Amino acid sequence: MGAFEYTAIDPGGKQLKGVVEGDTPRQVRQLLRERELLPLSVAEVAEKESTRQQSFSLRRSMSAADLSLITRQMATLVQSSMPLEEALLAIGEQSESPRVKSIVLGTRSKVMEGHSLADGLADFPKAFPELYRATVAAGEQSGHLDAVLNRLADYTESRQELRQKVSNAMIYPAVLTVLALGIVSLMLVYVVPKVVGVFSNTGQDLPQLTQWLILSSDFLRNNWGILLILIGAAIWGGRRLLRQAAYRRRWDQALLKLPVVGKIVRGFNTARFTRTFSILSGSGVPVLEALRISGEVITNVPMRESVETAAERIREGGAIGKSLGAGGYFPPLCVHLISSGEASGELETMLERAAVNQEREMDGLIAALLGILEPALIVGMGVVVLIIVMAILLPIFELNQLVR
């Protein structure tokens, strides 16, 4: 029995969409007719999701919050000795998102056909990343799926909390920056020309600052459309260039060399790598496979290549800590913790400790940067407004002196 997405019309002429289980599309259409619904389209969930992933779409297959929630629900139900297919059915019925419901029920249909949970998740690679599927497969093979799901739930929840923390911290600076740019642009486009125009008609020589302000205002009013096009073209061109491996590597290498940005990039990627490596090694995934998957969560190209080089050295018999430290991209404390865990047989614990240390350090660094950024934005906006006001007031002062 499989899961099918349908689009149908009820007796009132209203279009409905949903998910229903059945053996064939023909049987599903018959079930819909028995419910007094006129089926318009019926498609198997896995096939329809595959089509969505191959086509362009602004919607993500499954958000990080949805993945975190269903993982925790699955871990709780499996740990309570509920059969896996019943747990998936309960999660699917509980979900309020039609997309998530169809994915979960599609996975359930695969499990009911006799496949493993990892095979069912593999039909939806955009929703369940390789890290997730490899960990579930290791849990099923070892017979400890409940413990592995609990570990995955902790991991996905921590990732979601970190992402939400960063996004929430950036809301205020982003809003303040947009407001500052908007206010300054409005002053230059509408306020400055009307005020300064009065002094231009007097025929007197205007101060240099006022002349610069007039030129800036005229340029912005006459060329704002071209500026928007140039900014959009620059963003589009930059993104196209970063899709090319050579330019992306140079960009990421340059980021690592910047004083503060480099530390943040290195710290975040190290935290993601060590936490992913910890959960995979603790779930029974082979070290080389765990290294390969953990390296893929690193967004910085030179650091990812360093992990690939380290994997080659480990395959030839090298130590994990020394192999990772040879590239020089991972912090020394992280390398020492990994070497210590490797020597003592507590690699998972030390990887977890390294991840916690890096995350704590990044939290403190971001909090400090935001603490500096917010007043800096306010001061910067104040300086720009002060310059505009001074450019307007200087001709008035000179005019008063002439009158005297």
Buried (B, 14 or more C-beta within 10 A) or exposed (E): EBBBBBBBBEEEEEEBEBBBBBEEBEBBBEBBEEEEBBBBEBBBBBBBBBEBEEEEEEEEBBBBEBBBBBBBBBBBBBBEEBEBBEBBBBBBEEBEBEBBBBBBBBBBBBBBEEBBBBBBBBBBBBBBBEBBBBBBBBBBBEEBBBBBBBBBBBBBBBBBEBEEBBEEBEEEBEEBBEEBEEBBEEBBBEBBBEBBEEBBEEEEEBBEBBBEBBEBBBEBEEEEEEEEEEEEEEEEEEEEEBEEEEEBBBBBBEBBEEEEEBBBBBBBBBBBBBBBBBBBBBBBBEBEBBBBBBBBBBEBBBBBBBBBBBBEBBEEEBBBBBBBBBBEBBBEBBBBBBBBBBEEEEBBBBBBBBBBBBBEBBBEBBEEBBEEBEEEBEEEBEEBBEBBEBBBBBBEEBBEEEEE
